[in-house]
Structure formats: structure tokens, C-alpha cells
Amino acid sequence: MATRTAAERREEERRRYNAYVATCPSRKLLDTLGDKWVSLVLTALAGGPLRYSELARTIAGVSQKMLTQTLRTMERDGLVSRTVTPSVPVRVDYRLTPLGEDLIPLLEAIKRWAETHMEDVEAARAAYDRRLRPEP
């Protein structure tokens, strides 16, 4: 059996999409999926297609620049599709692709977990803060 170099082993691991390998492209995808705006856009589109302006109204606090950047990243990753309808003004609609729809059950599970355990998390935060800053 031939001996592989460290570089060959790293390349083999990268091809397997192992997120623990520093050069694995899945890390970039995980970074995208972990973004709060991506999660909010995905869940907003779970109910069906929305126009850009509807998304902007639905997702409080997102800037125009951030929403545009998020949608472009999601379109590039195949999570959303963008449809331009020539009209005055131009109409732009976004919808989940089948790949994006596949994420919805996962996000809903995380949302349910957060809602179920928020009191526990708040208690843990308070206990942690008390340990850092004991009362006089």
C-alpha cells in the first residue's frame, strides 16, 4: 500500500466535505447558514414567494444593503430563486428552491427548541453573569 503525504490526506479529506478540515468548502456554507439574516429570510419565504419590499418589511432591522447581500449569497448557494417581472416599477420576487425548502424543517426544529428552552438559557446567562460580577 502506498504511503500518502500529509497534503494528499488533506486533499482527500477536503473532497469528503469534512467541516473539521480547515480547507473544506462546507465551512463557508455553514458560515452562511449560521447567519441570522439567512435564517430569517429562509423562514420568511417558507410561506411562499415574497417581493423584495415584502421581505424588507417582514424582517425588522435588516438594512437594504444587508438584505441584498444575503439574497445574493442565498441565490448563489441555490437556496432561493429570483424572478424579475418587467413592469413599472420592476417586480422582483424571491422563492425557496427545493434545496432551501429542505432546510425549513431544521430551522423550525431549532426555533421550537429555542422557544422551549429560552427560560433555561436566560437562567444560565443570569447565573454566569452573577459569577463574573458578584454583588457587593
VMD Tcl script that builds the backbone (N, CA, C; Angstrom):
set m [mol new atoms 408]
animate dup $m
set s [atomselect $m all]
$s set {name element resname resid chain x y z} {
  {N N MET 1 A 0.846 -1.178 0.000}
  {CA C MET 1 A 0.000 0.000 0.000}
  {C C MET 1 A 0.891 1.241 0.000}
  {N N ALA 2 A 0.576 2.171 -0.873}
  {CA C ALA 2 A 1.389 3.385 -0.995}
  {C C ALA 2 A 1.131 4.318 0.177}
  {N N THR 3 A 2.184 4.968 0.604}
  {CA C THR 3 A 2.071 5.945 1.677}
  {C C THR 3 A 1.654 7.280 1.082}
  {N N ARG 4 A 0.687 7.926 1.753}
  {CA C ARG 4 A 0.225 9.233 1.280}
  {C C ARG 4 A 0.887 10.340 2.085}
  {N N THR 5 A 1.128 11.447 1.408}
  {CA C THR 5 A 1.701 12.602 2.091}
  {C C THR 5 A 0.596 13.303 2.880}
  {N N ALA 6 A 0.997 14.176 3.774}
  {CA C ALA 6 A 0.027 14.942 4.545}
  {C C ALA 6 A -0.846 15.776 3.613}
  {N N ALA 7 A -0.262 16.353 2.571}
  {CA C ALA 7 A -1.027 17.150 1.614}
  {C C ALA 7 A -2.059 16.289 0.895}
  {N N GLU 8 A -1.692 15.067 0.553}
  {CA C GLU 8 A -2.638 14.165 -0.114}
  {C C GLU 8 A -3.784 13.783 0.824}
  {N N ARG 9 A -3.459 13.559 2.089}
  {CA C ARG 9 A -4.512 13.232 3.060}
  {C C ARG 9 A -5.453 14.408 3.250}
  {N N ARG 10 A -4.910 15.621 3.326}
  {CA C ARG 10 A -5.760 16.807 3.462}
  {C C ARG 10 A -6.667 16.964 2.247}
  {N N GLU 11 A -6.129 16.734 1.071}
  {CA C GLU 11 A -6.918 16.845 -0.153}
  {C C GLU 11 A -8.032 15.804 -0.171}
  {N N GLU 12 A -7.733 14.606 0.266}
  {CA C GLU 12 A -8.745 13.553 0.331}
  {C C GLU 12 A -9.855 13.942 1.310}
  {N N GLU 13 A -9.479 14.464 2.470}
  {CA C GLU 13 A -10.472 14.909 3.453}
  {C C GLU 13 A -11.323 16.049 2.905}
  {N N ARG 14 A -10.686 16.976 2.182}
  {CA C ARG 14 A -11.426 18.092 1.604}
  {C C ARG 14 A -12.482 17.594 0.630}
  {N N ARG 15 A -12.127 16.593 -0.148}
  {CA C ARG 15 A -13.079 16.051 -1.125}
  {C C ARG 15 A -14.258 15.376 -0.443}
  {N N ARG 16 A -14.084 14.915 0.761}
  {CA C ARG 16 A -15.173 14.275 1.514}
  {C C ARG 16 A -16.080 15.314 2.179}
  {N N TYR 17 A -15.767 16.556 2.089}
  {CA C TYR 17 A -16.540 17.627 2.726}
  {C C TYR 17 A -16.642 17.426 4.224}
  {N N ASN 18 A -15.512 17.365 4.857}
  {CA C ASN 18 A -15.413 17.243 6.301}
  {C C ASN 18 A -15.218 18.648 6.872}
  {N N ALA 19 A -16.226 19.162 7.532}
  {CA C ALA 19 A -16.189 20.536 8.038}
  {C C ALA 19 A -15.113 20.768 9.084}
  {N N TYR 20 A -14.565 19.695 9.647}
  {CA C TYR 20 A -13.487 19.853 10.618}
  {C C TYR 20 A -12.141 20.112 9.955}
  {N N VAL 21 A -12.073 19.935 8.644}
  {CA C VAL 21 A -10.849 20.217 7.906}
  {C C VAL 21 A -10.884 21.695 7.504}
  {N N ALA 22 A -9.826 22.421 7.820}
  {CA C ALA 22 A -9.811 23.880 7.642}
  {C C ALA 22 A -10.118 24.323 6.217}
  {N N THR 23 A -9.702 23.567 5.237}
  {CA C THR 23 A -9.901 23.983 3.842}
  {C C THR 23 A -11.197 23.472 3.226}
  {N N CYS 24 A -12.029 22.819 3.998}
  {CA C CYS 24 A -13.261 22.245 3.460}
  {C C CYS 24 A -14.247 23.350 3.056}
  {N N PRO 25 A -14.777 23.284 1.835}
  {CA C PRO 25 A -15.721 24.311 1.391}
  {C C PRO 25 A -17.035 24.314 2.175}
  {N N SER 26 A -17.342 23.218 2.869}
  {CA C SER 26 A -18.582 23.202 3.640}
  {C C SER 26 A -18.541 24.205 4.787}
  {N N ARG 27 A -17.345 24.615 5.197}
  {CA C ARG 27 A -17.252 25.637 6.251}
  {C C ARG 27 A -17.879 26.948 5.822}
  {N N LYS 28 A -17.669 27.319 4.576}
  {CA C LYS 28 A -18.272 28.560 4.063}
  {C C LYS 28 A -19.792 28.446 4.063}
  {N N LEU 29 A -20.293 27.277 3.672}
  {CA C LEU 29 A -21.741 27.068 3.683}
  {C C LEU 29 A -22.284 27.119 5.106}
  {N N LEU 30 A -21.584 26.501 6.054}
  {CA C LEU 30 A -22.014 26.559 7.447}
  {C C LEU 30 A -22.013 27.996 7.960}
  {N N ASP 31 A -21.025 28.768 7.540}
  {CA C ASP 31 A -20.977 30.174 7.915}
  {C C ASP 31 A -22.216 30.901 7.385}
  {N N THR 32 A -22.566 30.630 6.149}
  {CA C THR 32 A -23.759 31.245 5.545}
  {C C THR 32 A -25.015 30.823 6.291}
  {N N LEU 33 A -25.163 29.530 6.526}
  {CA C LEU 33 A -26.372 29.029 7.180}
  {C C LEU 33 A -26.500 29.510 8.613}
  {N N GLY 34 A -25.383 29.822 9.258}
  {CA C GLY 34 A -25.408 30.315 10.627}
  {C C GLY 34 A -25.716 31.804 10.734}
  {N N ASP 35 A -25.791 32.484 9.625}
  {CA C ASP 35 A -26.070 33.920 9.619}
  {C C ASP 35 A -27.530 34.174 9.980}
  {N N LYS 36 A -27.770 35.111 10.895}
  {CA C LYS 36 A -29.144 35.358 11.341}
  {C C LYS 36 A -30.041 35.833 10.215}
  {N N TRP 37 A -29.498 36.623 9.287}
  {CA C TRP 37 A -30.338 37.132 8.197}
  {C C TRP 37 A -30.748 35.997 7.263}
  {N N VAL 38 A -29.858 35.045 7.028}
  {CA C VAL 38 A -30.187 33.900 6.176}
  {C C VAL 38 A -31.335 33.110 6.807}
  {N N SER 39 A -31.239 32.848 8.099}
  {CA C SER 39 A -32.304 32.113 8.788}
  {C C SER 39 A -33.631 32.853 8.699}
  {N N LEU 40 A -33.587 34.149 8.893}
  {CA C LEU 40 A -34.820 34.935 8.848}
  {C C LEU 40 A -35.411 34.986 7.439}
  {N N VAL 41 A -34.565 35.105 6.424}
  {CA C VAL 41 A -35.062 35.110 5.044}
  {C C VAL 41 A -35.666 33.748 4.710}
  {N N LEU 42 A -34.973 32.684 5.079}
  {CA C LEU 42 A -35.500 31.341 4.806}
  {C C LEU 42 A -36.872 31.142 5.437}
  {N N THR 43 A -37.007 31.497 6.702}
  {CA C THR 43 A -38.293 31.287 7.370}
  {C C THR 43 A -39.363 32.232 6.841}
  {N N ALA 44 A -38.980 33.432 6.429}
  {CA C ALA 44 A -39.957 34.357 5.841}
  {C C ALA 44 A -40.486 33.808 4.518}
  {N N LEU 45 A -39.618 33.166 3.749}
  {CA C LEU 45 A -40.025 32.620 2.451}
  {C C LEU 45 A -40.689 31.252 2.570}
  {N N ALA 46 A -40.709 30.673 3.762}
  {CA C ALA 46 A -41.330 29.356 3.942}
  {C C ALA 46 A -42.815 29.381 3.603}
  {N N GLY 47 A -43.442 30.537 3.779}
  {CA C GLY 47 A -44.870 30.662 3.486}
  {C C GLY 47 A -45.173 30.914 2.020}
  {N N GLY 48 A -44.166 31.058 1.208}
  {CA C GLY 48 A -44.372 31.301 -0.217}
  {C C GLY 48 A -43.535 32.467 -0.694}
  {N N PRO 49 A -43.568 32.712 -2.003}
  {CA C PRO 49 A -42.742 33.782 -2.581}
  {C C PRO 49 A -43.093 35.154 -2.018}
  {N N LEU 50 A -42.074 35.997 -1.925}
  {CA C LEU 50 A -42.271 37.378 -1.475}
  {C C LEU 50 A -41.479 38.315 -2.372}
  {N N ARG 51 A -42.010 39.513 -2.510}
  {CA C ARG 51 A -41.269 40.559 -3.210}
  {C C ARG 51 A -40.178 41.078 -2.273}
  {N N TYR 52 A -39.184 41.715 -2.878}
  {CA C TYR 52 A -38.082 42.270 -2.089}
  {C C TYR 52 A -38.630 43.197 -1.004}
  {N N SER 53 A -39.549 44.086 -1.374}
  {CA C SER 53 A -40.085 45.046 -0.400}
  {C C SER 53 A -40.846 44.348 0.723}
  {N N GLU 54 A -41.517 43.237 0.424}
  {CA C GLU 54 A -42.220 42.487 1.462}
  {C C GLU 54 A -41.225 41.839 2.425}
  {N N LEU 55 A -40.142 41.322 1.877}
  {CA C LEU 55 A -39.099 40.762 2.742}
  {C C LEU 55 A -38.521 41.833 3.656}
  {N N ALA 56 A -38.253 42.995 3.092}
  {CA C ALA 56 A -37.678 44.083 3.881}
  {C C ALA 56 A -38.610 44.500 5.013}
  {N N ARG 57 A -39.913 44.515 4.756}
  {CA C ARG 57 A -40.890 44.867 5.796}
  {C C ARG 57 A -41.029 43.758 6.831}
  {N N THR 58 A -40.942 42.523 6.392}
  {CA C THR 58 A -41.126 41.375 7.280}
  {C C THR 58 A -39.970 41.232 8.262}
  {N N ILE 59 A -38.746 41.482 7.780}
  {CA C ILE 59 A -37.548 41.255 8.600}
  {C C ILE 59 A -37.100 42.596 9.198}
  {N N ALA 60 A -37.607 42.882 10.367}
  {CA C ALA 60 A -37.302 44.153 11.028}
  {C C ALA 60 A -35.809 44.266 11.310}
  {N N GLY 61 A -35.256 45.424 11.010}
  {CA C GLY 61 A -33.873 45.715 11.358}
  {C C GLY 61 A -32.852 45.411 10.283}
  {N N VAL 62 A -33.244 44.755 9.207}
  {CA C VAL 62 A -32.274 44.444 8.158}
  {C C VAL 62 A -32.148 45.656 7.233}
  {N N SER 63 A -30.914 46.049 6.940}
  {CA C SER 63 A -30.691 47.168 6.030}
  {C C SER 63 A -30.872 46.685 4.590}
  {N N GLN 64 A -31.076 47.628 3.691}
  {CA C GLN 64 A -31.226 47.294 2.272}
  {C C GLN 64 A -29.967 46.587 1.773}
  {N N LYS 65 A -28.815 47.099 2.159}
  {CA C LYS 65 A -27.544 46.513 1.737}
  {C C LYS 65 A -27.406 45.070 2.239}
  {N N MET 66 A -27.747 44.848 3.499}
  {CA C MET 66 A -27.604 43.512 4.090}
  {C C MET 66 A -28.590 42.532 3.472}
  {N N LEU 67 A -29.822 42.977 3.241}
  {CA C LEU 67 A -30.817 42.099 2.633}
  {C C LEU 67 A -30.406 41.725 1.212}
  {N N THR 68 A -29.935 42.698 0.449}
  {CA C THR 68 A -29.482 42.434 -0.919}
  {C C THR 68 A -28.316 41.455 -0.918}
  {N N GLN 69 A -27.352 41.692 -0.056}
  {CA C GLN 69 A -26.178 40.825 0.041}
  {C C GLN 69 A -26.580 39.407 0.450}
  {N N THR 70 A -27.483 39.300 1.414}
  {CA C THR 70 A -27.949 37.997 1.887}
  {C C THR 70 A -28.666 37.242 0.775}
  {N N LEU 71 A -29.549 37.927 0.067}
  {CA C LEU 71 A -30.288 37.278 -1.016}
  {C C LEU 71 A -29.361 36.822 -2.138}
  {N N ARG 72 A -28.359 37.619 -2.454}
  {CA C ARG 72 A -27.400 37.229 -3.496}
  {C C ARG 72 A -26.620 35.975 -3.085}
  {N N THR 73 A -26.185 35.940 -1.833}
  {CA C THR 73 A -25.465 34.771 -1.332}
  {C C THR 73 A -26.359 33.535 -1.379}
  {N N MET 74 A -27.597 33.694 -0.959}
  {CA C MET 74 A -28.527 32.569 -0.937}
  {C C MET 74 A -28.865 32.103 -2.356}
  {N N GLU 75 A -28.973 33.033 -3.275}
  {CA C GLU 75 A -29.234 32.665 -4.669}
  {C C GLU 75 A -28.027 31.911 -5.237}
  {N N ARG 76 A -26.841 32.397 -4.949}
  {CA C ARG 76 A -25.620 31.739 -5.423}
  {C C ARG 76 A -25.500 30.325 -4.871}
  {N N ASP 77 A -25.910 30.129 -3.613}
  {CA C ASP 77 A -25.842 28.820 -2.979}
  {C C ASP 77 A -27.010 27.913 -3.368}
  {N N GLY 78 A -27.948 28.427 -4.152}
  {CA C GLY 78 A -29.064 27.617 -4.624}
  {C C GLY 78 A -30.200 27.478 -3.634}
  {N N LEU 79 A -30.264 28.362 -2.643}
  {CA C LEU 79 A -31.317 28.285 -1.629}
  {C C LEU 79 A -32.568 29.051 -2.019}
  {N N VAL 80 A -32.406 30.115 -2.791}
  {CA C VAL 80 A -33.548 30.906 -3.262}
  {C C VAL 80 A -33.415 31.148 -4.757}
  {N N SER 81 A -34.554 31.393 -5.378}
  {CA C SER 81 A -34.535 31.804 -6.784}
  {C C SER 81 A -35.131 33.200 -6.863}
  {N N ARG 82 A -34.681 33.923 -7.842}
  {CA C ARG 82 A -35.077 35.324 -8.043}
  {C C ARG 82 A -35.751 35.432 -9.401}
  {N N THR 83 A -36.947 36.019 -9.416}
  {CA C THR 83 A -37.687 36.203 -10.655}
  {C C THR 83 A -37.961 37.684 -10.849}
  {N N VAL 84 A -37.535 38.202 -11.999}
  {CA C VAL 84 A -37.761 39.607 -12.335}
  {C C VAL 84 A -38.905 39.676 -13.336}
  {N N THR 85 A -39.914 40.463 -13.002}
  {CA C THR 85 A -41.044 40.673 -13.897}
  {C C THR 85 A -40.956 42.097 -14.418}
  {N N PRO 86 A -40.791 42.250 -15.751}
  {CA C PRO 86 A -40.695 43.610 -16.300}
  {C C PRO 86 A -42.025 44.345 -16.140}
  {N N SER 87 A -42.003 45.383 -15.398}
  {CA C SER 87 A -43.166 46.240 -15.184}
  {C C SER 87 A -42.638 47.571 -14.698}
  {N N VAL 88 A -43.527 48.484 -14.433}
  {CA C VAL 88 A -43.119 49.778 -13.893}
  {C C VAL 88 A -43.812 49.942 -12.552}
  {N N PRO 89 A -43.089 49.896 -11.439}
  {CA C PRO 89 A -41.663 49.573 -11.333}
  {C C PRO 89 A -41.435 48.072 -11.542}
  {N N VAL 90 A -40.182 47.702 -11.745}
  {CA C VAL 90 A -39.825 46.305 -11.944}
  {C C VAL 90 A -40.198 45.507 -10.692}
  {N N ARG 91 A -40.767 44.339 -10.906}
  {CA C ARG 91 A -41.157 43.477 -9.781}
  {C C ARG 91 A -40.120 42.360 -9.641}
  {N N VAL 92 A -39.599 42.186 -8.426}
  {CA C VAL 92 A -38.626 41.130 -8.144}
  {C C VAL 92 A -39.190 40.260 -7.028}
  {N N ASP 93 A -39.353 38.982 -7.329}
  {CA C ASP 93 A -39.878 38.027 -6.361}
  {C C ASP 93 A -38.807 37.010 -5.999}
  {N N TYR 94 A -38.833 36.569 -4.746}
  {CA C TYR 94 A -37.913 35.549 -4.262}
  {C C TYR 94 A -38.733 34.383 -3.741}
  {N N ARG 95 A -38.241 33.181 -4.011}
  {CA C ARG 95 A -38.894 31.976 -3.514}
  {C C ARG 95 A -37.821 30.969 -3.134}
  {N N LEU 96 A -38.192 30.059 -2.245}
  {CA C LEU 96 A -37.272 28.995 -1.866}
  {C C LEU 96 A -37.151 27.999 -3.011}
  {N N THR 97 A -35.963 27.510 -3.222}
  {CA C THR 97 A -35.747 26.405 -4.146}
  {C C THR 97 A -36.004 25.115 -3.358}
  {N N PRO 98 A -36.048 23.965 -4.026}
  {CA C PRO 98 A -36.173 22.713 -3.271}
  {C C PRO 98 A -35.051 22.539 -2.234}
  {N N LEU 99 A -33.848 23.000 -2.554}
  {CA C LEU 99 A -32.743 22.936 -1.602}
  {C C LEU 99 A -33.034 23.804 -0.376}
  {N N GLY 100 A -33.562 25.004 -0.595}
  {CA C GLY 100 A -33.933 25.881 0.510}
  {C C GLY 100 A -35.085 25.324 1.326}
  {N N GLU 101 A -36.063 24.745 0.635}
  {CA C GLU 101 A -37.211 24.149 1.330}
  {C C GLU 101 A -36.767 23.009 2.244}
  {N N ASP 102 A -35.725 22.309 1.837}
  {CA C ASP 102 A -35.205 21.197 2.623}
  {C C ASP 102 A -34.677 21.655 3.981}
  {N N LEU 103 A -34.287 22.914 4.092}
  {CA C LEU 103 A -33.771 23.455 5.357}
  {C C LEU 103 A -34.881 23.836 6.346}
  {N N ILE 104 A -36.078 24.069 5.866}
  {CA C ILE 104 A -37.152 24.595 6.714}
  {C C ILE 104 A -37.439 23.700 7.923}
  {N N PRO 105 A -37.570 22.382 7.786}
  {CA C PRO 105 A -37.816 21.569 8.993}
  {C C PRO 105 A -36.705 21.701 10.041}
  {N N LEU 106 A -35.464 21.843 9.587}
  {CA C LEU 106 A -34.354 22.013 10.530}
  {C C LEU 106 A -34.471 23.338 11.273}
  {N N LEU 107 A -34.767 24.399 10.537}
  {CA C LEU 107 A -34.899 25.719 11.168}
  {C C LEU 107 A -36.097 25.758 12.113}
  {N N GLU 108 A -37.195 25.115 11.720}
  {CA C GLU 108 A -38.362 25.074 12.600}
  {C C GLU 108 A -38.042 24.319 13.887}
  {N N ALA 109 A -37.259 23.249 13.779}
  {CA C ALA 109 A -36.866 22.494 14.977}
  {C C ALA 109 A -35.993 23.352 15.896}
  {N N ILE 110 A -35.079 24.097 15.325}
  {CA C ILE 110 A -34.231 24.984 16.126}
  {C C ILE 110 A -35.070 26.068 16.784}
  {N N LYS 111 A -36.016 26.625 16.032}
  {CA C LYS 111 A -36.909 27.657 16.580}
  {C C LYS 111 A -37.713 27.087 17.752}
  {N N ARG 112 A -38.285 25.895 17.588}
  {CA C ARG 112 A -39.052 25.263 18.673}
  {C C ARG 112 A -38.163 25.014 19.890}
  {N N TRP 113 A -36.922 24.541 19.637}
  {CA C TRP 113 A -36.003 24.297 20.744}
  {C C TRP 113 A -35.733 25.598 21.495}
  {N N ALA 114 A -35.471 26.666 20.761}
  {CA C ALA 114 A -35.183 27.962 21.389}
  {C C ALA 114 A -36.372 28.439 22.212}
  {N N GLU 115 A -37.566 28.314 21.667}
  {CA C GLU 115 A -38.759 28.756 22.398}
  {C C GLU 115 A -38.987 27.906 23.649}
  {N N THR 116 A -38.727 26.614 23.540}
  {CA C THR 116 A -38.921 25.700 24.667}
  {C C THR 116 A -37.897 25.933 25.776}
  {N N HIS 117 A -36.675 26.248 25.387}
  {CA C HIS 117 A -35.576 26.330 26.357}
  {C C HIS 117 A -35.121 27.751 26.673}
  {N N MET 118 A -35.849 28.752 26.227}
  {CA C MET 118 A -35.397 30.127 26.438}
  {C C MET 118 A -35.282 30.471 27.923}
  {N N GLU 119 A -36.215 30.002 28.737}
  {CA C GLU 119 A -36.124 30.281 30.176}
  {C C GLU 119 A -34.871 29.656 30.772}
  {N N ASP 120 A -34.531 28.444 30.350}
  {CA C ASP 120 A -33.312 27.784 30.833}
  {C C ASP 120 A -32.076 28.567 30.415}
  {N N VAL 121 A -32.071 29.049 29.189}
  {CA C VAL 121 A -30.929 29.815 28.693}
  {C C VAL 121 A -30.811 31.137 29.457}
  {N N GLU 122 A -31.952 31.810 29.672}
  {CA C GLU 122 A -31.907 33.067 30.432}
  {C C GLU 122 A -31.397 32.834 31.846}
  {N N ALA 123 A -31.803 31.731 32.484}
  {CA C ALA 123 A -31.322 31.407 33.836}
  {C C ALA 123 A -29.819 31.132 33.817}
  {N N ALA 124 A -29.352 30.405 32.810}
  {CA C ALA 124 A -27.917 30.126 32.700}
  {C C ALA 124 A -27.131 31.413 32.482}
  {N N ARG 125 A -27.660 32.302 31.658}
  {CA C ARG 125 A -26.990 33.588 31.424}
  {C C ARG 125 A -26.895 34.394 32.707}
  {N N ALA 126 A -28.000 34.435 33.441}
  {CA C ALA 126 A -28.013 35.202 34.695}
  {C C ALA 126 A -27.013 34.618 35.689}
  {N N ALA 127 A -26.950 33.296 35.801}
  {CA C ALA 127 A -26.003 32.646 36.714}
  {C C ALA 127 A -24.566 32.937 36.289}
  {N N TYR 128 A -24.307 32.891 35.026}
  {CA C TYR 128 A -22.973 33.183 34.501}
  {C C TYR 128 A -22.588 34.623 34.823}
  {N N ASP 129 A -23.504 35.552 34.549}
  {CA C ASP 129 A -23.234 36.970 34.812}
  {C C ASP 129 A -22.993 37.217 36.297}
  {N N ARG 130 A -23.727 36.530 37.166}
  {CA C ARG 130 A -23.522 36.689 38.613}
  {C C ARG 130 A -22.127 36.210 39.016}
  {N N ARG 131 A -21.661 35.133 38.406}
  {CA C ARG 131 A -20.317 34.620 38.719}
  {C C ARG 131 A -19.246 35.599 38.265}
  {N N LEU 132 A -19.477 36.276 37.161}
  {CA C LEU 132 A -18.490 37.239 36.662}
  {C C LEU 132 A -18.484 38.527 37.465}
  {N N ARG 133 A -19.669 38.938 37.884}
  {CA C ARG 133 A -19.807 40.190 38.633}
  {C C ARG 133 A -20.575 39.941 39.915}
  {N N PRO 134 A -19.921 39.384 40.932}
  {CA C PRO 134 A -20.628 39.133 42.202}
  {C C PRO 134 A -21.127 40.435 42.799}
  {N N GLU 135 A -22.293 40.355 43.382}
  {CA C GLU 135 A -22.877 41.555 44.021}
  {C C GLU 135 A -22.087 41.882 45.286}
  {N N PRO 136 A -21.923 43.191 45.569}
  {CA C PRO 136 A -21.154 43.606 46.764}
  {C C PRO 136 A -21.868 43.313 48.053}
}
mol reanalyze $m
mol bondsrecalc $m
mol representation Tube
mol addrep $m
